[in-house]
Amino acid sequence: QIKNVTFYVMSSNDEAGIAAGQYWTSLETWPAARNTNYYFHADGTVSTKLPSKSESSSSSFKYDPSNPVPTIGGANLPDSIGGTIPCGPLDQAPADARDDVLKFQTEVFTEELALTGGLYATLYVSSDAIDTDFTAKISDVYPTGEVRLIEDNAVRMRWREGGLEPVYIEKDKVYKVEFNLWNTSYVFAPGHALRVSISSSNFPRFSVNPNNGVLLADANYPGENVVATNTIFHSAQYPSHVTLPVVRKVQIP
């Protein structure tokens, strides 16, 4: 029976995922989500536990605009309708292996984790450049080692406040940035894990930021590249995290 809200519940394409999801459902209303923060930790984990006061406060990486992290799949137009970037939940393992990608991962799930709704990133960041980008990806880590993309997005720091005028950043000052990672209905199957990957590029899905603050309208655009040292904070004072819409698993009607 078709009700007010009909949607597809996704999962991984292995036996565990087929058992956990991959079905249509139809409900009177969207399932009530419990927005749950998953915090980054100094040891590379992400969990619902807040960072302790004794944890290392930050992780840094070098972002070189001449060597951006390549786009591997995502919500891109397929080539059959004019797109030029491969699309879909492709394996992020090659990108995640780079030195300019920070990874935060849950323990392997022993029970299903069902999500339906909006996903968000809240990052506490700094840079030694006057402008840069921060990117976030949420992926499903398979027992086989595949890292299948679920959602991703980016924030350009000079536009973090919105508006029509750029607001540049001060060297090494900590900023809180929040951005939307779009929506999903996805079940993480037992034996899998959730990974959040943080970097400063995802090209060509997002244009490369040369970190120099030069605007598109400037005759000197794009200007010379500036290699930036970018930092993500994960401390009790600056608890970077993603917010996930945890739901009771919606059943096949």
N, C-alpha and C positions, 0 to 999 in steps of 0.2 A: 504494500500500500504506500502510495506517494503522499508524504506529509508536507509540512511547511518548509523544511530544510532538508535538502538531499545533497550528500557529498561522498567523496571517496576517501576511505581510510587507508593510507599507504603504509608500507613497511619494507623491509629488505627483501631481495629476490632469492633468498635461500629458503630451506625448509622451515627454519624457525620463523622467518618473516611471513611466509605463506600461512602458517598457523596463527600468527599474531594479528595480521592485517590483510591488506589487499582485498577489500570488499566495499561495496556501496552500502550506505545506510540512509534512512529517511526518518527524521524526527520532527516533533512539533516545534521545538526550539533548539538553538545551538546548545550543546552541553555546557554546563557551568564549569568554567576553568578556574583552577586555583593557581594564580600567578606565583610562581616559585622561583626564587633567586638561586642560581648556581654560581658560587664564588670561585674565582681563580686563586690558586695557592702557589707558594714558592717552589714546591716540589713538582709542579706541572700537573697537579690534579685540579679538578673542578667538582665542587660538591655543594650541598645545601648548608654546610658548616661555614660560619664566618671565619675569616683569617684571625689567627691569634696575634696578640701583641708582640710575641717573640719571633714571628715569621719574618724572613727577609722581605723587604718592602716593595721590590720592583724587579723587572726583567727588561733588558734593553737589547736592541738590535740595530744594525746599520741598514739604512734604506738608500740604495743607489738607484736613482731614476733611470740610469742607462741600462740597468739589469733588473727590470721589474719581474715580480712573480707572474707567471703566465696563467691566463684564464684556462681552467679545465672544466668545461660544462657550466651549468647554471641555467637561469631563466632567460635564455637567449633565443632569438628567432631561429627555427630550424632552417637549414639550407633549402628545403623544399618550398619555402615561402619567402625566400630572399635573404635569409640570414647568412652571415659569414663566420660566425663563431660556433663551434660545437656546443650543443645544448644537452641538458639532462643531468641526472645524478651520477656524473662520472667520477672516477677514482682520483681523489686528491693526494694520494700518497706521494707522487713525485714532487708536487708543490710543497707539501708539508715537510719534506726532507731538507728543505733549504735552511740556511743559517739565518735568513731574515724572516722566518716564520716562527712565532711562538705557539706552542701547543699546550692545551689544558684538557685533560681527559678524565672522565669518570672511571670508577671501578667497573669491571664487567658486570652487567646486570644479571641478577638471578631471577628477577621477575620483570614482567612487561612494564614499560614506561610509556603511557599514552599521552599524546599532546594533541590538542585541537584549539586553534586560535592564533593570536599574534605572538611573535617572538621578538625580543628586544635586547639590545646591548647597552650596557652602561659602563663606560671606560673612564678611568682616571689616567691621564696621559701627560707626557711632556715631550719636548723636542728641543734640539739646539738650533733648529731652523725657524724662520719666521712664518712658515706655512708648510704643511705636510698633510698626508692622508693617513687614516687608520681604517683597516678593513677587518671584517669579522666573518667567519664561516662556521656554521654548525653542520657536523657530519656524523654519519653512522659508521662506526668502526666494526668491521666484520671479524669473526674469528680467524678468517683466512688472511687478514691484514689489509684488505681493501678498505678504503676510507671514502664512502659514498656521500656526496654533497646533498644536504637537505635545503639550506637557505644561506644566502650571503648578502652583504651590503657594505657600504663604505661611507665615511664622512670626510669631507674636505674641511680642514680646520678653519680656514678663513671664512667659511660660510656656516660655521657651527651654530651661529645665532640667528640664521635666516636673514631676511632683509635684503636691501639692494646694495649695501656697501660692505666691502670685506672688512673683517676684524682679524688682524694678524695676531700671532701669539708671541709671548715673551720667552726668551731663552730659559729653559729649565723650570719654568713655572708650571705647576700642576693644574690641569684643566679637567673638568667633568664634562664628558660628551655622551649624549644619548641618541641612539638611532634605531630605526625599525628594521628588523630582519624579515619583514613580511609575514605571511600566514602559512599554516600548514595543518594537516591532520595526519599524524604519523605515530606509529607504535614502534618503539625500540624493543626488539625481541630479546629474550634471555640468551646469554652468551655473547651479546653485542655490548658496545660502549658508545658513549656520546663524546665527541671531541669538539672543542672550540679552537679555531685557528685564528691567530691575530697577526696581521702584517700591515704594510703600508701601500700595497699595490695588488692589482688583480687585472692585468692588461691582456687583451683590449676591452674586456667588459667594462672597465672604468678607465678613463684616460689617465696617463701617467702625470703625477704632480712633480714638477721639477724642483719643488721646495724653495723656490726663490721669490714667491709672491707676485710674479708678473702676471697680469690679468690678460684674458683673451683679447680684450679691446686695445691692449698696449701694442704699439708698433714694434716693440722689442720682443714680443711673445714668440717662442716660449722662453727665450733667454738661456743662460747657462745653467746646467744642472748643479744642484747643491746636494752633496751626500749628507744625510741627516742621521744623527743618533736619536732614535725614538724609544720611548720608555713607557711600559705599562706598569701601573702600580697595583699591588695586591696585598693590602695590609688592612689592619683594623681601621685605620684612619681613611684609607683610600681603597675601598673594597670593590674592585672591578668585578663585573658579573654579567651573565645573561639571565634574562627572565623568561621562563618557559611556561606555557599554558597547560598545566597538568590536569588531566580529566580522568574520571572513571571510564574505563574502556567502553565505547559505544558498541552495541552488539549488532550483528547482522539482523535485519528486520525479518 
